[in-house]
Each structure stands twice: as C-alpha cells, then as structure tokens.
C-alpha cells in the first residue's frame, strides 16, 4: 500500500529530516510543502538526502495559521501526488509531528483500514467553538442551510479515491472553494464540510470520527497545542494514537530520543540519522 505523507513545514529542517527518516519505508512517499512566507533554502540539504522518486516539493502557498493556504497546500499535494505516483492513501501531518509507533505498524494500520477516512469532526454550530463557529463564516446561517457545515481537527488521513473525489468535485464546483477562501481557519472546516455532504457511499460510510493524533490543548481557546517535552513521555508512551503533535527540537530533543529508544526501538546510532539512501 503506497502512502503519500503530506508534510506541512515552516521551520526546523533537521526536525523534518528526522521525521522523514522515521516514516521511511518501501511504500512511503513524501509530499512536502514549505510555507511560502519562509525561506526554503535551509531545507535543500535535507531534500538532497532523499531519492527524487520518493520526494515531491509541493507548489507553495502562504500557509500561516488560520489562512486559506492551509487548505490549498494539501489540495495541491493531493493533485500533484496523484499525477506523480500510484498512491493508495494520504496522511496529512505537520513537520512538528512524530510517530508513536513504528513505520511498519503505521503502514499495517492503514492497510487494514485502507477504505477509512479518519476525520475528527462535528456539525456546526458547536459549543466547543466561540459563537459555535458561526463567526468564522461569511453569511453562516444562509450557508449552513445550503451546505450543512462541519468543523474539527485540521489533521486527517484518507484513501486516494477520496482525494480524487475532492479534486473532481472542486473542478466542478469552484465557487465553493472560492467561498472558503474567506472563511477563517478554513482548514478546520473545509474538508469536513465537503466530505460529510458528499453523496458517495464509499466516503460517507467510511468516515471515522478520529484523527489518530495525540494532541493536548492546554487551555480553552488556545491557537496552538501543547509542545511536548521529556516530562510528557509517560503520557505519550501509553497513548493509543499513532502520531503525536507537537514537538520542537529547539525546545526539547530528549523527548524524540526517548520515543525513538523506547517506543520505536531504535538504536542510539540511528537517532536523527537518514537511512533512506
């Protein structure tokens, strides 16, 4: 099963390198997006370490927090990935994510659930969001009547057939994509609203309300989740999720070393090393 890992990056090239190494597998492919507002040149030495037939640099968008670029970047990656490779599945992650299971276990899980769309979501309005989420949308009441809106986690995993549906649907409905250009934090509502309202049984019957990510929001209303440190290792080691976020090697690299050693069972000689070549 060929998995395209869509990785959204904006900082810490060495952390991206380490993540790609952990996800390296005979059936892993990397679609990396670098935020257009950041200098991409520090990433070039990292990319040079990976085979060109497994790495694709996705058309860049300005993708700061809350912007429409966080919708366009994954869509660009899906389109470019399907044009380039015979992919079976897509997993959207950040370069500040890290697996809690081996790459073999990760591939095996998605192989077992190859038809599932893992998308944490809920109908709007919802009390978890300020004003139920209505303030994020232009003309919320009218739009919610035309297209019942959903929201949830930005991070998802989906079959390539679902990705192809999204592209075809948007090619025929460009006005909907244009509407979401004016939605605040559209990456937390766009995919959810489109997929929950589609009429394709192979999608709606397979949506699982789970993003498979271990994420901790320290305070209600926070824009960013907690950054894990070595103090959080016990919590992460007992998680039933596949991937955790977020991490920052500039703040604490020991937590990644601990995951490598105790969860992924890697020898210390492989910490942070590239084994792709």
C-alpha positions as CSV (number, residue, x, y, z in Angstrom):
1,X,0.0,0.0,0.0
2,X,1.6,3.2,-1.2
3,X,1.1,6.1,1.3
4,X,1.7,9.7,0.5
5,X,2.7,11.6,3.6
6,X,1.7,15.3,3.1
7,X,4.0,17.2,5.4
8,X,3.4,20.9,6.1
9,X,6.7,22.5,7.1
10,X,7.8,26.0,8.0
11,X,10.8,25.7,10.4
12,X,13.4,23.3,11.8
13,X,14.8,21.5,8.7
14,X,16.6,19.0,10.9
15,X,13.4,18.0,12.6
16,X,11.7,17.5,9.2
17,X,14.7,15.3,8.2
18,X,14.3,13.2,11.4
19,X,10.5,12.8,10.8
20,X,11.0,11.7,7.2
21,X,13.6,9.2,8.3
22,X,11.1,7.7,10.8
23,X,8.5,7.4,8.1
24,X,10.9,5.9,5.5
25,X,9.5,2.7,4.1
26,X,9.5,0.9,0.7
27,X,5.9,2.2,0.2
28,X,6.3,5.7,1.7
29,X,6.2,8.8,-0.5
30,X,6.7,12.4,0.7
31,X,4.8,15.4,-0.5
32,X,6.5,18.3,1.4
33,X,5.0,21.8,1.5
34,X,7.2,24.7,2.7
35,X,5.3,27.8,3.8
36,X,5.8,30.4,1.1
37,X,6.4,33.1,3.7
38,X,9.6,31.3,4.9
39,X,13.0,30.9,3.3
40,X,13.1,27.4,1.8
41,X,16.9,27.3,1.2
42,X,17.7,25.7,4.6
43,X,15.6,22.7,3.6
44,X,17.5,21.9,0.4
45,X,20.3,20.0,2.1
46,X,17.7,17.8,3.7
47,X,15.9,17.1,0.5
48,X,19.2,16.2,-1.2
49,X,19.4,13.2,1.1
50,X,16.3,11.5,-0.2
51,X,15.7,9.9,-3.6
52,X,13.9,12.1,-6.1
53,X,11.4,9.3,-6.9
54,X,10.1,9.4,-3.4
55,X,10.0,13.1,-2.7
56,X,7.9,15.9,-4.2
57,X,8.1,19.5,-3.3
58,X,4.5,20.8,-3.4
59,X,3.5,24.1,-5.1
60,X,4.0,26.6,-2.3
61,X,1.2,28.6,-0.6
62,X,1.3,31.3,2.1
63,X,0.2,29.0,4.9
64,X,0.4,30.8,8.2
65,X,-2.0,29.8,11.0
66,X,-5.7,30.4,10.1
67,X,-5.1,31.2,6.4
68,X,-6.6,29.6,3.3
69,X,-3.2,28.3,2.3
70,X,-3.6,25.5,4.8
71,X,-6.5,24.3,2.6
72,X,-4.7,24.9,-0.7
73,X,-1.5,23.2,0.3
74,X,-3.0,19.8,1.0
75,X,-5.1,20.1,-2.2
76,X,-2.0,20.9,-4.2
77,X,-0.3,17.9,-2.7
78,X,-3.2,15.5,-3.5
79,X,-3.3,16.7,-7.1
80,X,0.5,16.6,-7.6
81,X,0.8,13.3,-5.8
82,X,-1.8,11.5,-7.9
83,X,-0.2,12.9,-11.0
84,X,3.2,11.6,-10.0
85,X,2.6,8.3,-8.3
86,X,0.1,5.4,-8.0
87,X,-0.8,6.3,-4.4
88,X,-3.3,4.4,-2.3
89,X,-3.6,6.7,0.7
90,X,-2.8,10.1,2.0
91,X,-1.8,11.1,5.6
92,X,-1.7,14.9,6.4
93,X,0.9,15.8,9.1
94,X,3.0,18.7,10.3
95,X,6.7,18.7,10.3
96,X,6.4,19.1,14.1
97,X,4.5,15.7,14.4
98,X,6.2,12.4,15.3
99,X,5.1,8.8,15.1
100,X,4.4,6.9,18.3
101,X,4.5,3.6,16.5
102,X,7.0,2.1,14.1
103,X,6.6,2.9,10.4
104,X,5.8,-0.8,9.8
105,X,2.9,-0.6,12.3
106,X,1.7,2.6,10.7
107,X,1.6,1.1,7.2
108,X,-0.1,-2.0,8.6
109,X,-2.8,0.0,10.3
110,X,-3.7,2.0,7.2
111,X,-3.5,-1.2,5.1
112,X,-6.1,-2.8,7.5
113,X,-8.2,0.4,7.3
114,X,-7.5,1.3,3.7
115,X,-11.0,2.5,2.9
116,X,-11.4,4.6,6.1
117,X,-11.4,8.4,6.2
118,X,-10.1,9.4,9.6
119,X,-11.5,12.9,10.1
120,X,-12.3,14.2,13.6
121,X,-15.4,16.4,13.1
122,X,-18.8,17.7,14.4
123,X,-21.7,19.6,12.9
124,X,-21.8,23.3,13.4
125,X,-22.7,25.3,15.4
126,X,-21.0,23.6,18.3
127,X,-20.3,24.9,21.8
128,X,-16.7,23.9,21.6
129,X,-16.0,26.9,19.4
130,X,-16.5,30.6,20.1
131,X,-20.0,31.5,19.0
132,X,-20.5,28.0,17.9
133,X,-18.1,28.6,15.0
134,X,-20.6,30.8,13.2
135,X,-18.3,33.9,13.3
136,X,-15.7,32.1,11.1
137,X,-18.1,32.1,8.1
138,X,-19.5,34.8,5.9
139,X,-23.3,34.5,6.0
140,X,-23.2,31.5,8.2
141,X,-26.9,30.9,8.5
142,X,-27.5,31.0,4.8
143,X,-24.5,28.8,4.0
144,X,-25.4,26.3,6.7
145,X,-28.8,25.9,5.1
146,X,-27.3,25.3,1.7
147,X,-24.5,23.1,2.9
148,X,-24.7,21.8,6.5
149,X,-21.3,22.9,7.8
150,X,-18.9,20.8,9.9
151,X,-15.7,21.5,11.8
152,X,-13.0,19.7,13.6
153,X,-9.3,18.8,13.6
154,X,-7.1,20.0,10.7
155,X,-5.3,16.7,10.5
156,X,-6.8,13.8,8.5
157,X,-5.9,10.5,6.7
158,X,-7.9,9.4,3.7
159,X,-7.8,6.9,0.7
160,X,-6.5,8.2,-2.6
161,X,-10.0,7.6,-4.0
162,X,-11.3,10.2,-1.6
163,X,-8.6,12.6,-2.6
164,X,-9.6,12.2,-6.2
165,X,-13.2,12.8,-5.4
166,X,-12.3,16.1,-3.7
167,X,-10.3,17.3,-6.8
168,X,-13.1,16.3,-9.2
169,X,-15.8,17.9,-7.0
170,X,-13.9,21.1,-6.8
171,X,-13.2,21.2,-10.5
172,X,-17.0,21.2,-11.0
173,X,-17.7,23.4,-8.0
174,X,-15.0,26.2,-8.0
175,X,-17.4,28.6,-6.3
176,X,-17.4,26.5,-3.1
177,X,-13.6,26.7,-2.9
178,X,-13.7,30.4,-3.5
179,X,-16.2,30.8,-0.7
180,X,-13.9,29.0,1.8
181,X,-11.2,31.5,0.8
182,X,-13.0,33.9,3.1
183,X,-13.6,31.5,5.9
184,X,-11.4,32.0,9.0
185,X,-9.3,28.9,9.9
186,X,-10.8,27.1,6.8
187,X,-8.6,24.1,7.3
188,X,-10.7,23.2,10.3
189,X,-14.0,23.2,8.3
190,X,-13.4,22.8,4.5
191,X,-12.6,19.1,4.2
192,X,-15.1,18.2,6.9
193,X,-18.0,20.1,5.3
194,X,-17.3,18.8,1.8
195,X,-16.9,15.2,2.8
196,X,-19.8,15.0,5.2
197,X,-22.1,16.4,2.5
198,X,-20.9,14.3,-0.4
199,X,-23.3,11.6,-1.8
200,X,-20.6,9.0,-2.4
201,X,-21.3,6.0,-0.1
202,X,-17.7,4.9,-0.3
203,X,-16.8,8.1,1.5
204,X,-19.7,8.9,3.9
205,X,-20.0,5.3,5.1
206,X,-16.3,5.2,5.9
207,X,-15.7,8.4,7.8
208,X,-14.3,7.7,11.3
209,X,-14.5,10.5,13.9
210,X,-10.9,10.1,14.9
211,X,-7.8,11.9,13.7
212,X,-5.4,9.3,15.2
213,X,-3.4,12.1,16.7
214,X,-2.3,12.6,20.4
215,X,-2.8,16.4,20.8
216,X,-3.2,18.3,24.0
217,X,-4.8,21.7,24.2
218,X,-3.6,23.2,27.5
219,X,-6.2,26.0,27.7
220,X,-9.6,26.5,26.0
221,X,-9.2,29.0,23.2
222,X,-5.5,28.3,22.6
223,X,-4.4,28.7,19.0
224,X,-1.7,26.2,19.3
225,X,-1.5,22.8,21.1
226,X,1.0,22.0,23.9
227,X,4.6,21.4,22.8
228,X,5.7,18.1,24.3
229,X,8.8,17.7,26.4
230,X,10.5,14.8,28.1
231,X,8.2,15.4,31.1
232,X,5.4,14.1,28.8
233,X,7.0,10.8,27.9
234,X,4.9,8.6,30.2
235,X,1.7,10.1,28.8
236,X,2.8,9.6,25.2
237,X,4.0,6.1,25.9
238,X,0.5,5.0,27.0
239,X,-1.3,6.7,24.1
240,X,-3.5,4.7,21.8
241,X,-2.8,7.2,18.9
242,X,-0.5,6.7,16.0
243,X,1.0,10.1,15.8
244,X,1.6,12.9,18.3
245,X,1.9,16.7,17.9
246,X,3.6,18.9,18.5
247,X,7.4,18.8,19.2
248,X,10.2,21.3,18.8
249,X,13.8,20.3,18.8
250,X,14.8,23.8,19.7
251,X,13.0,23.4,23.0
252,X,13.4,19.7,23.8
253,X,15.0,17.0,21.7
254,X,15.2,14.5,24.6
255,X,11.5,13.6,24.1
256,X,12.2,12.5,20.5
257,X,15.2,10.4,21.6
258,X,13.0,8.7,24.2
259,X,10.3,7.9,21.7
260,X,13.0,6.5,19.3
261,X,14.6,4.4,22.0
262,X,11.6,3.1,24.0
263,X,8.7,3.2,21.6
264,X,10.2,2.8,18.1
265,X,13.0,0.6,19.5
266,X,15.8,2.3,17.5
267,X,19.4,2.1,18.5
268,X,21.1,5.3,19.5
269,X,23.2,5.3,16.4
270,X,20.1,5.9,14.3
271,X,18.7,8.9,16.3
272,X,18.3,11.7,13.8
273,X,20.1,9.8,11.1
274,X,18.9,9.4,7.5
275,X,18.6,5.8,6.3
276,X,16.9,6.4,3.0
277,X,20.0,6.0,0.9
